[in-house]
Amino acid sequence: MQPDQARIGLVEDDPVMGGSIVQRLELEGWRVTWWQSGREAISGIGGLSGSLDLVICDVRLPDISGETVFNELANQPNSPPFMFVTGYGEIDQAVRLMRSGAVDFMTKPFAMDEFLRRIDAGRRTTHSQLRQKGYFLGESPAIQHAEDLLRRYAAHDLPVLITGETGSGKEMAARLLHEISPRSKEPFVAVNCAAIPADLLESEIFGHEKGAFTGAQQRHLGYAERAGKGTLFLDEIGDMPLALQAKLLRLIEEGSFNRVGGETACTFRARVVSATHRDLARHGGSSGFREDLYFRLAVLPVTIPPLRERHEDIAWLLDRFLENAASRSDTRIRGFSALAEEAALSHPWPGNVRELRNRVERAVALSTSEWIMPGDLFPERVAKAGSSAFVPLADVRDAAERRQIERALDETGGQIAKAATLLAISRTTLWEKMNRFGIADRER
């Protein structure tokens, strides 16, 4: 398949490998520019950055490192995406580069077919492709940044650690990572380490042999074995007992485990993805979480931000959870009233996405109207406040207008004329409203 005449930059000092890569890429229809030193590449890429779809860069170069090349070019406008080629001993450096913004890395030696596939996945996304790109976790820049990281991690087998507050959507992120990975056809096996009693957790994860303990009437295959070549998701890994952490470390480092009561080692082939709401790095040590296990689990980290930091996702999530809940109900719900949306936007959501989903499902089940009202989403407010639960409509309208104005100003970088166009009002009207709401001090 022709890659639309993509233009590739290659930074490789080995003449044999470099020549082989150039030859193959040109046969595939790519246009390739090859530099054999880091300084040469910085100068050349700086002049071509706007037209390069991808830079393939060796980590180890004769004059400067590939990391230096990347860091210098990252400060230039319209810098191209970087994919690194690295030796096994340089994986930590390559992972650090991915956290800094590189799109991918491959270890030597590599299969050419996989190399070509990763190049096509990593090359610069055009503006039309960006518009068509569908995100699954939300619309806010914060959650889309996390999803972009997951997409870059998907092609690798290294462990992923997902952190975030309880209810923020860590398991949803783990399932997305699995679905977009080459392992998507294999099992996704989730284990909640906090929900299983400590004395049973080892048997549930690693399995047991018949007669291993009282009540073990037959062999039991644990989650690690049932995951096959898929994904083993260890949720709330921070609650795993300290004694069991050592066995998990062996599972990851050696790729093998023993069933409880078994003598024969079983091969572990799945990818480990873990999640926690705890700060494992801060609570490491003998009294908390093993530091060596933490570093093995957190090779590729990603943080899911709390819902209160993702204001743009609230309405988006409301609609999706409503659609899902309504499809399982006989109640005819047309949507959320404007008052309900305003109440949701002003709520702090201490329970994050899980709380929002639960409130929507309860509202759908209990609502007697075609429109979900604030009392359906937040019945406790009515119970506490009684008749004072209602506020003047003028206050609600002002709050909604202020929020929309602030969003429009954020979208246009504070340019009042453009913001007025987005809001379909005159510049004078917008300026008057900004004065009334106390936001007229924004830069014009």
N, C-alpha and C positions, 0 to 999 in steps of 0.2 A: 504494500500500500504506500503510495507517495505521501510524504509528510508535508505537502504544500510548500515545497522548496524552502524548508526552514534553514536558517543560517546558524551554523554551529561554530563556536570558538573552541579550540583545543589547546591546552597548555600541558605539554608533555615533553620531557627532555630525552627520553629513550627513543632513538631514531627507529628502532625496529617496531616497538609497540605503537609509537605515534604514526609511522607510515602505514601500519596495518589498520589502525582505526580510521585514518583518513580515507584509505582505499575502500573500506567497507561502507563508510558513511556516504561516500560519493556514489557508490554503486546503488545505495538505497535512495538516492535522489537528493541528499542534503548538500548544501554548499558549506565547505569547511575552510576556516582560516586557522593555521597552525603556528603556534609560538613555542619555542623550545627553552625559554627562560622566563622567570617571573617578571623581571623589569620590562622585558620586551612585551610581555602580555599586558601589563598595566598600561603601557603607552598605546599599544594597538587596540586593546578593548575600549580604552577611554574614547577613542575616535569612532568606534563602531557600536557602542553600547546600545544606542537606540534601535539598531537593526539586528542585533544578535538575539536569537531565540533562546540560546542556552550556551553556557560555558562549561566544558568538561575540563577539570583541572586536577592534576596530580598533587597530592599533599606535599611530597618531597621533591623539591626542585634544586638545581645546582647553585643558584644565587640566593634566593629567598624562599620562604615556605609558601605553599598554596594558601595558607591562612592569611599571610600578609597580603597576597594578591587580592583575596576576597575582601579583607578589611579596608584596603585602600579604595577599591572600586565601589564598595557599599556606600561610601560617602558621596559618590557622584550621582547626579540625577539620572533617572531612567536606567539604573544598573541592571544588567541581565541576570537571570537566575543562574546559580552555580550548582553543578553536580561534581562531587569529588570522587577520585579514584585513589584508593588507599591500600596499604599493606595491612595485614592483620594486627600488627602491633600499634597501628595508628588509629584504631577504631575509636578510642576515647576522644581523640582530637577531632575526628570526623563527626562524632555525635555532638561535640561542643559547637562545631560549625553549623550543624543543622539547627541547634537551638538559637543560633545567631541569625538564621535566615536562609541557609543553603537548602536547596530543595531535596537533595538526595545524596547518597554515597554508595559506592560499590567496592567490595574488597577483591583484591587480586588473588588468584586468577578468577576470571568470570566467564560465563557462557555468553557468546556474542548475541544470541537471540534475546536473552534476558537484558543484556546491555542496551540493545536497540529499543526494547519495550520501555525501559526506564527512561531513556532519552526522550522518547515520544511523550511520556507522561510528565516529564519535568520541564519541557521547553515552555517558553514564555506564552502565557495565556493572552489572547487578543481581547480587545475591549468588547467585541461582540460575544466572545466566549464567556467573559466575565458576567455579562448581562444574563446569559443563559444558565450560568452555574447555579444549581439548586443546593441550598443548605438545608440540613435536616434537623439541626439543633436549635436554630433561632435566627433572628435577623440582626441582632446587635453586633457591633464590631468586636466586642469582647468574646462572645461565644463563637463568632465566625473565625476569629484568630485561633481559638482552641480547636475548632473543626479542621482548619487548614493544617494544624500540627498533626492531628490524627491521620489526615490523608497522606502526609509525608511519612508518617511512621508505618503506614499500612503495609508497605512492600517488604518490611524488614521482619526478622524473627526475634529481635532483641526484646527483652521484657519492657513493658510499659507500666508506669505508675500514674494513676489518675487521682488527683487530690481535689478536694472541694468539700463544702459544708454538706451536712446531712440533707438529703432531698434535692440536691442541686442538679442531679441528672447524670451521675457518674456511671451507673450501669447502662443507661441509654447511650452514653459515649462509647463504652466498651463494646456494646452490640454493634454500633456503627463501625467502629474500627474493625471488627470481625467481618462485617458484611462487605466492606470495601477492600478486604485483603485477599490474597490468593488462597486463603484457607476458608473462604466463605461457604464452600460446599461441605466442609467438615463440621463436626459438632461444636456448638458453643455451650460450654458447661459452666454454670455459675454456682459459686459456693459462698454463702454468707457466714463468714468466720465468727460473727458475733451472735448468730442465731442458733448455732449448734453447741451443745454442752461440751466443755473442754475435754471430758473423758471420752467422748465419742468422735471428736473432730479428726483425730489421727486415722481412725478406721474409715471415716467417711471420705477423707481425701485419698488415702493410700490403699484402702481396701484391707481385707483380712482373709486368712486361710481358715478352713474348717477346723474347729477345735482350738482356735487361737486364744479364746477366753470363754468364760461361761456364757452360754447363749449363742455362741457362733456355730450354728448347726450346719452351715455350708459356706463355701467360698463366696466372698463378696468383693465385687470389683468397685474400687473407689473412683472418685471423680477424676483423678489424674489419669487413670487408665481408660475411663469412658470418654475422655476428651479426644482420644485418638491423635490425629494430626491436626486437630482444630485449635480452639482457644480455651484455656483454663482460666476462668475469671474468679479471682479471689477477692471478694468484696469485704470491706472492713478488715483488711489485713492487719491493721494496728491492734486488733483485739485477739490475735492469735497467741496462744500460750507460748512462753519463752522456750520450753522444752521442744515444742513442735517446730519452732523456727529453724533450729539446726537441721532438721530433716528436710524442711523446704529448701534450705540453702543447698543441700546435697542434690536435691531434685534438679535445681536450676544449673548448678555447676557441673554435675556429672551426667545429667540427662538420664538418671536411673533412680529407682526406688525399690523398696521391699514392702510387700504387704505385711500387715501385722501378723506375726507368727510364721512368716515365710522366710526361706533361706535363699531362694533364687531371685536375683535382681531382675526387675522389669524395666524395659526401655521406655523412657518418657519422650514423646514426640510432639507434644502440643506447645503452643506459645503461651507464656504466662503474662496475663494482664491483671494487675491488682489495683485496688482502690481503697482510699481511706479518708476520713474527715480529720484525722489527727495529724499533727506535725511530727512525723517520724524522725526527721533529722534532729529536732530539738529534744525529743524524748528518747534518744538512743541511749545505749549503755546497758549495763547489767540489770538495771531496775526497770527498763522500758523495752525498747525494740532493738534487736541486734543491729549494730552499725554495719557489719559486713553484709547482712541480708538486705538492709535498706539500699546500699549502693548497688547491689545486684538487681533489685527490683526497679530502681529509679534510673535505669540507663536512659530511657526515653520518657521524660516526665511531661505531664500536661495538667493544667489546673482548670477546673470548671468553675467559673465565677458565680457567686450567689445571685439570685434573681434580683435583689435590690440594686445590683450594679448593672443590670441588663434591662433597663426601663423599656427599651424598644421591643423586648420579647414578650411583654405581658399580654398585649392584645393579640399577638401572633399565637401564643400558647392557648389563650382563651378560646380562640376560634377552632384550633385543632382538637382540643380536649372536648369542646362542645360537639363537634362533628362526630367524634368517636363515641361519646356518651349517648347522643341522640340516636345513633344507628342501632343501639342496643335497647332502646326504650320505645314504648308505644306513644309516649307524650309528643305532641307536635310543638317543637320549640323553633321559633323563627330566628332567635339570636339574643344578644344582650342589649338592654336599654342603654341609652347614653349615660344615665345615672349609675348603672351597674359598672360600666366601663370606667367612669371617673372614680368610683369607689375602689375598683381593683387597682387603678393606677396610683392611687394615694396610699394603698395598703403596704406595709413594710415587708410582708411575706417572710416571716421568720422560718417557716417550714419550706421555703423555696418552691421549686417546681412541683414537688410532691403535694404540698399544701394546696397549690393552685388547682392541680388535677382533682384532688379530693373534693374541693369546694365546688368545682364545676359539676362533678358527677352527682353530688348531693343536691345541687340546685336543679339539675335536670330531673332528678327523681321526685323532688318535692314541689316544684313550681306548678302553680295552677293557672298560669298565664302563658301566652305564646311568647312573651318577652321575659327574660330573666331580669329581675329587679335587684337592687342592692340588698334587700332583706333576704333574698334567696341565697346570695353568695355569703353574706355576713349576718346570719340570724342572731348571733350573740350581741350585735350592736343594738338591735331592736329590743332584745330582752333586757339589756342593761340601761338603755337610755329612754325607753318608753316613747312618749310622744316627742321627746327632744331629739329623736333619731333623725328627724327631718331638718334640713337646712333650707334657707330661702333659695329658690331657683336662680335668682340673680347671682348668688355667691357661687353656685355650681357652674353657671354660664361663664362667669368671670374666670374661674379656675381653669375651665376648659380652654377659653380663649388665650389665657396667658401661656398655658402649656403648648398650644399649637404655635403661638408666636415665637416662643423660645426654640421650639424644634425647627421652625423655618429659618430663624436667624443662625442656628447652629449649622443647618444644611448649607446656607449660603455664605458662611464665614462672616456673619454680621452685616452683610450688604442689604440695606433696607429696601432698595428698589427691587432687588431680586426676590427678597422675602415677601414683599407685597404681591409680586406676580404669583408666587406659589400659593399665597393665601387668597388670591382673587379679590383683593381690595386695593384701594388707592394708596399711594405712598403717604399722603397726608393722614388718611384714616389710620394706617399702621402706626405712624408717628404719634398720633393722639392717644392710641391705645397703649403704646409703650410708655408714654408719660403717665397715664392713669395707673398702670400696673407697676410703675417704679422700675422699669427696665430700659429707660431712655438713655442710660449712660453707656450703652453699647457703642462700639466704634462704628461710625457711619461709613 
